[in-house]
């Protein structure tokens, strides 16, 4: 069978577009609730986006590495790609659009989205080329159960009982603050922190397993994907009673429910595009073909716009007030329209790159 699945490219593109949409509102003070993360426990549509991308990282690994031999050449390629992703993330963290062009390292945030993608890719790819699906499934189970036991039952160094709340007796937050100190997103935690990276690897490994289902020659694979997605969602909601959904600490129930929704979405796209050959979402495929580059560019330009002054405001502020708030009376609608304009620009970029056959691989 072909080694390229149209629906995976489309879902990757949808995920990147959704990332850009929620990351670039006109004003963070005026955002519709579904476009914001949950305050702590629970999840919103926005909380699905990053785990969806890590899930797709896993499905892509299943295809890209299905015939790879676990040797030094393979490990070198995996390591180089991981370092590139981590390096791009650090560039975003340290870059300033004015002299001295580099942020003070003593206060810079070290974790980040691209850094996590790089780390997750490294371990997921290494595991996938060395073990079969049964071992990978076992690793997923061990990670999720061990993470739950660690955060829920092991006392902290001072003897305090652990909690899943934000602070102070949360193991994930405790490790981030202790090890990273002032290099976190918030003073008391980081959503891409150290310990929570462990269950995010499980998210990608589930993606690998789902990718292997797609590779499996069976005319019922679409139904199997749908059923697996429903089972994962059900298990996630069941576990939520003991280990609440939480993106910030990437709880085990959050891993299951988000992987479940990703599998359901993928099964629908796969049935429509790859089984029935009703080609949809082509514009998202264009973006998905240069996903990391477009995400990096959007983050880099957004940061530049926020930090570059234009008179008494910034480039971002000037664009927002001139073309949106001066025209649209509703604050939330104006903020959303700004985000949609940004998304439209990157959809155009994706289209141009694809048509010119420019594929920048990281």
C-alpha positions as CSV (number, residue, x, y, z in Angstrom):
1,X,0.0,0.0,0.0
2,X,1.1,3.6,-0.3
3,X,3.1,5.0,2.6
4,X,1.5,8.4,2.5
5,X,-1.9,8.8,4.1
6,X,-3.8,11.9,2.9
7,X,-5.9,12.1,6.1
8,X,-2.9,12.3,8.3
9,X,-1.5,15.2,6.3
10,X,-4.9,17.0,6.6
11,X,-5.2,16.4,10.3
12,X,-1.6,17.7,10.8
13,X,-2.5,20.8,8.9
14,X,-5.8,21.4,10.8
15,X,-3.8,21.1,14.0
16,X,-1.3,23.7,13.0
17,X,-4.0,26.1,11.8
18,X,-5.8,25.6,15.1
19,X,-2.5,26.3,17.0
20,X,-2.1,29.6,15.1
21,X,-5.7,30.5,15.7
22,X,-5.6,30.2,19.5
23,X,-2.1,31.7,19.8
24,X,-2.8,34.9,17.9
25,X,-6.0,36.6,19.1
26,X,-6.3,40.4,18.7
27,X,-6.5,40.7,22.4
28,X,-6.0,38.1,25.2
29,X,-8.6,40.1,27.2
30,X,-11.3,39.3,24.6
31,X,-11.4,35.7,23.6
32,X,-14.3,33.3,23.2
33,X,-14.1,30.6,26.0
34,X,-13.6,27.6,23.6
35,X,-10.4,29.3,22.3
36,X,-8.9,29.4,25.8
37,X,-7.3,26.7,27.8
38,X,-9.0,25.3,30.9
39,X,-8.0,27.2,34.0
40,X,-6.7,23.9,35.5
41,X,-8.7,20.7,35.6
42,X,-10.9,19.9,32.7
43,X,-10.4,20.6,29.0
44,X,-11.6,22.8,26.2
45,X,-11.3,22.4,22.4
46,X,-8.1,24.4,22.7
47,X,-6.6,21.8,25.0
48,X,-7.0,19.2,22.3
49,X,-4.7,20.9,19.9
50,X,-1.2,20.1,21.2
51,X,-1.9,16.5,22.1
52,X,-3.4,16.1,18.6
53,X,-0.1,17.2,17.2
54,X,1.9,14.8,19.3
55,X,-0.5,12.0,18.4
56,X,0.2,12.8,14.7
57,X,3.9,12.8,15.4
58,X,3.4,9.3,16.5
59,X,1.3,8.2,13.5
60,X,3.9,9.7,11.2
61,X,6.7,7.8,12.9
62,X,4.7,4.6,12.4
63,X,4.9,5.2,8.6
64,X,8.4,6.8,8.4
65,X,10.2,4.3,10.5
66,X,8.2,1.1,9.8
67,X,11.2,-0.4,7.9
68,X,14.0,1.3,9.7
69,X,16.8,-0.8,11.3
70,X,17.8,0.2,14.8
71,X,21.4,1.1,14.1
72,X,23.7,4.1,14.6
73,X,22.6,5.7,11.3
74,X,18.9,5.6,12.3
75,X,19.7,6.9,15.8
76,X,21.8,9.7,14.3
77,X,19.0,10.9,12.1
78,X,16.5,10.8,14.9
79,X,18.9,12.7,17.2
80,X,19.7,15.4,14.6
81,X,16.0,16.0,14.0
82,X,15.3,16.2,17.7
83,X,18.0,18.7,18.2
84,X,16.8,20.8,15.4
85,X,13.3,21.0,16.9
86,X,14.7,21.8,20.4
87,X,17.0,24.4,18.8
88,X,14.1,26.1,17.0
89,X,12.2,26.2,20.3
90,X,15.1,27.8,22.1
91,X,15.5,30.4,19.3
92,X,11.8,31.4,19.9
93,X,12.4,31.7,23.6
94,X,15.6,33.7,23.4
95,X,15.0,35.9,20.4
96,X,14.4,39.6,20.7
97,X,13.6,41.9,17.7
98,X,15.9,44.6,19.0
99,X,19.4,44.9,20.3
100,X,21.0,42.8,21.9
101,X,18.6,40.4,20.0
102,X,19.0,37.7,22.7
103,X,17.0,37.7,25.9
104,X,18.8,37.5,29.2
105,X,19.4,33.8,29.6
106,X,19.0,34.0,33.4
107,X,15.3,34.6,33.0
108,X,14.5,32.9,29.7
109,X,12.0,30.1,29.6
110,X,13.7,26.8,28.6
111,X,10.7,24.5,28.1
112,X,8.4,25.1,25.1
113,X,6.2,23.6,22.5
114,X,8.9,22.8,20.0
115,X,11.2,21.6,22.7
116,X,8.6,19.1,23.9
117,X,8.0,18.0,20.3
118,X,11.7,17.4,19.9
119,X,12.0,15.3,23.1
120,X,8.8,13.4,22.4
121,X,9.9,12.6,18.8
122,X,13.3,11.4,20.0
123,X,12.0,8.8,22.6
124,X,9.0,7.8,20.5
125,X,11.1,7.1,17.4
126,X,13.7,5.2,19.3
127,X,11.1,3.0,21.0
128,X,9.2,2.4,17.8
129,X,12.2,1.1,15.8
130,X,13.1,-1.3,18.6
131,X,9.9,-2.8,19.8
132,X,6.7,-4.3,18.5
133,X,3.2,-3.1,19.2
134,X,2.7,-5.3,22.2
135,X,5.8,-3.9,24.0
136,X,4.8,-0.3,23.0
137,X,1.4,-0.8,24.4
138,X,2.9,-2.1,27.6
139,X,5.2,0.9,27.8
140,X,2.2,3.2,27.4
141,X,0.3,1.4,30.3
142,X,3.4,1.6,32.5
143,X,4.0,5.3,31.8
144,X,0.4,6.2,32.6
145,X,0.0,4.1,35.7
146,X,3.4,5.1,37.1
147,X,2.7,8.8,36.5
148,X,-0.6,8.5,38.3
149,X,1.0,6.7,41.3
150,X,3.9,9.2,41.4
151,X,1.7,12.3,41.3
152,X,-1.1,10.9,43.4
153,X,0.4,8.8,46.1
154,X,4.2,9.4,46.7
155,X,4.8,12.0,49.4
156,X,6.9,15.0,48.6
157,X,10.4,15.5,50.1
158,X,9.0,17.5,53.0
159,X,6.6,14.7,53.8
160,X,3.5,16.5,52.4
161,X,0.9,14.4,50.7
162,X,0.8,15.1,46.9
163,X,-2.1,16.8,45.2
164,X,-3.3,17.3,41.6
165,X,-4.0,21.0,42.4
166,X,-1.8,23.7,40.9
167,X,0.3,24.3,44.0
168,X,2.2,23.8,46.2
169,X,2.2,20.0,46.7
170,X,2.0,19.0,43.0
171,X,4.9,16.8,42.0
172,X,5.0,18.0,38.4
173,X,5.1,21.7,39.5
174,X,7.5,20.9,42.3
175,X,10.1,19.4,40.0
176,X,9.8,22.2,37.5
177,X,10.2,24.9,40.1
178,X,13.0,23.0,41.8
179,X,15.0,22.2,38.7
180,X,14.2,25.0,36.3
181,X,13.8,27.7,39.0
182,X,12.9,30.9,37.1
183,X,13.1,29.4,33.7
184,X,9.4,28.4,33.6
185,X,6.4,29.9,31.9
186,X,4.8,30.8,35.3
187,X,6.5,31.1,38.6
188,X,4.9,27.9,39.9
189,X,4.6,25.7,36.9
190,X,5.2,25.2,33.2
191,X,2.7,23.5,30.8
192,X,5.6,22.0,28.9
193,X,7.5,21.1,32.0
194,X,9.9,18.3,32.8
195,X,7.9,15.6,34.5
196,X,4.7,16.1,32.3
197,X,6.8,15.4,29.2
198,X,6.8,11.7,30.3
199,X,3.0,11.1,29.7
200,X,3.2,13.2,26.5
201,X,5.5,10.5,25.1
202,X,2.6,8.1,25.8
203,X,0.4,10.3,23.7
204,X,2.8,9.9,20.7
205,X,3.2,6.2,21.4
206,X,-0.6,5.8,21.1
207,X,-0.3,7.6,17.8
208,X,2.3,5.1,16.7
209,X,-0.1,2.2,17.6
210,X,-2.9,3.9,15.7
211,X,-0.6,4.4,12.7
212,X,0.2,0.7,12.8
213,X,-3.5,-0.1,12.7
214,X,-3.7,2.1,9.5
215,X,-0.8,0.1,8.0
216,X,-2.6,-3.1,8.8
217,X,-4.3,-4.6,5.8
218,X,-7.9,-5.0,6.8
219,X,-11.0,-3.6,5.2
220,X,-12.5,-3.0,8.7
221,X,-9.7,-0.7,9.8
222,X,-11.9,2.4,9.7
223,X,-14.4,0.8,12.1
224,X,-11.5,-0.5,14.2
225,X,-10.1,3.1,14.5
226,X,-13.4,4.5,15.5
227,X,-14.0,1.8,18.1
228,X,-10.4,2.3,19.5
229,X,-11.1,6.0,19.7
230,X,-14.4,5.5,21.6
231,X,-12.7,3.1,24.0
232,X,-9.9,5.5,24.7
233,X,-12.3,8.3,25.4
234,X,-14.3,6.0,27.7
235,X,-11.2,5.0,29.6
236,X,-10.2,8.6,29.9
237,X,-13.5,9.7,31.4
238,X,-13.4,6.7,33.8
239,X,-9.9,7.6,35.0
240,X,-10.9,11.2,35.3
241,X,-12.7,10.3,38.5
242,X,-9.3,9.6,40.2
243,X,-6.9,11.5,38.0
244,X,-8.6,14.6,36.6
245,X,-8.2,15.8,33.0
246,X,-5.4,18.4,33.1
247,X,-3.3,19.6,30.2
248,X,-0.9,21.6,32.4
249,X,0.4,18.4,34.1
250,X,-0.6,16.2,31.1
251,X,-2.6,13.8,33.4
252,X,-3.0,10.1,32.4
253,X,-6.8,10.6,31.9
254,X,-6.0,13.6,29.6
255,X,-3.6,11.4,27.5
256,X,-6.4,8.8,27.0
257,X,-9.2,11.2,26.2
258,X,-7.2,13.4,23.8
259,X,-5.7,10.4,22.0
260,X,-9.3,9.0,21.8
261,X,-10.6,12.2,20.2
262,X,-7.7,12.3,17.8
263,X,-8.3,8.7,16.8
264,X,-12.0,9.5,16.2
265,X,-11.2,12.5,14.1
266,X,-8.6,10.6,12.1
267,X,-11.0,7.7,11.5
268,X,-13.6,10.1,10.0
269,X,-11.0,11.8,7.8
270,X,-9.5,8.5,6.8
271,X,-12.9,7.1,5.8
272,X,-13.8,10.2,3.8
273,X,-10.5,10.8,2.1
274,X,-8.6,7.6,1.9
275,X,-11.4,5.0,1.7
276,X,-14.2,6.9,-0.2
277,X,-11.6,9.1,-2.1
278,X,-13.8,12.2,-1.4
279,X,-10.8,14.6,-1.2
280,X,-11.4,17.3,1.4
281,X,-9.4,19.7,3.4
282,X,-6.7,20.2,0.7
283,X,-5.8,23.6,2.0
284,X,-4.9,22.0,5.3
285,X,-2.8,19.4,3.6
286,X,-0.7,22.3,2.1
287,X,-0.1,23.6,5.6
288,X,0.5,20.1,7.0
289,X,3.3,19.6,4.4
290,X,5.3,22.3,6.0
291,X,3.9,22.1,9.5
292,X,6.9,22.9,11.7
293,X,8.2,25.7,9.5
294,X,4.8,27.4,9.4
295,X,4.3,27.1,13.1
296,X,7.8,28.4,13.8
297,X,7.3,31.4,11.4
298,X,3.9,32.3,12.9
299,X,5.4,32.2,16.4
300,X,8.5,34.2,15.4
301,X,6.5,36.9,13.5
302,X,3.9,37.1,16.3
303,X,6.6,37.7,18.9
304,X,8.2,40.3,16.7
305,X,4.9,42.1,16.3
306,X,4.3,42.1,20.0
307,X,7.7,43.5,20.9
308,X,8.3,46.0,18.1
309,X,7.2,49.5,19.0
310,X,5.2,51.8,16.7
311,X,4.9,55.1,18.4
312,X,3.0,54.5,21.7
313,X,1.9,51.0,20.7
314,X,3.3,47.9,19.0
315,X,3.0,46.5,15.4
316,X,0.5,44.1,16.7
317,X,-1.5,46.8,18.5
318,X,-1.4,49.1,15.5
319,X,-2.7,46.4,13.1
320,X,-5.4,45.3,15.6
321,X,-6.7,48.8,16.3
322,X,-6.4,50.0,12.7
323,X,-8.0,47.2,10.8
324,X,-10.2,45.5,13.4
325,X,-11.3,47.4,16.5
326,X,-12.0,50.5,14.5
327,X,-14.3,48.5,12.2
328,X,-15.8,45.8,14.4
329,X,-17.7,46.9,17.5
330,X,-17.7,43.6,19.3
331,X,-14.4,43.2,21.2
332,X,-14.4,39.4,21.1
333,X,-15.4,39.3,17.4
334,X,-12.7,41.8,16.5
335,X,-10.2,39.7,18.4
336,X,-11.3,36.5,16.6
337,X,-11.3,38.2,13.2
338,X,-7.7,39.3,13.8
339,X,-6.8,35.6,14.5
340,X,-8.6,34.5,11.4
341,X,-6.8,37.0,9.3
342,X,-3.5,35.6,10.6
343,X,-4.6,32.1,9.9
344,X,-5.6,33.1,6.3
345,X,-2.1,34.5,5.8
346,X,-0.5,31.2,6.8
347,X,-2.9,29.2,4.7
348,X,-1.8,31.3,1.8
349,X,1.9,30.7,2.7
350,X,1.2,26.9,2.9
351,X,-0.5,27.0,-0.5
352,X,2.4,28.9,-2.2
353,X,5.0,26.6,-0.7
354,X,3.1,23.5,-1.8
355,X,2.5,24.7,-5.3
356,X,6.1,25.6,-5.7
357,X,7.1,22.2,-4.3
358,X,9.0,23.7,-1.5
359,X,9.0,21.3,1.5
360,X,11.2,22.4,4.3
361,X,11.8,19.4,6.6
362,X,13.1,19.9,10.1
